[in-house]
Amino acid sequence: MAEQRRLERQNGIIAGVCGGIAVRFSISPFIVRLIFFILLLPGGLPGLLPYLILWILMPKRRD
């Protein structure tokens, strides 16, 4: 049976949100960070608000 990947904070520069999303969806963390950066450009709120919400809701990685 395939291992189910959970959305967990990991591989983080600030809080691990982008790293966790990247691992969950099997993409590069750079791509996710770039998307959040682009969302920050039009005033910050479109990128900052989802990031803060995910930071609060996502559990830390269990080792």
Secondary structure by P-SEA (a helix, b strand, c coil): cccccccccccccccaaaaaaaaaacccaaaaaaaaaaaacccccccaaaaaaaaaccccccc
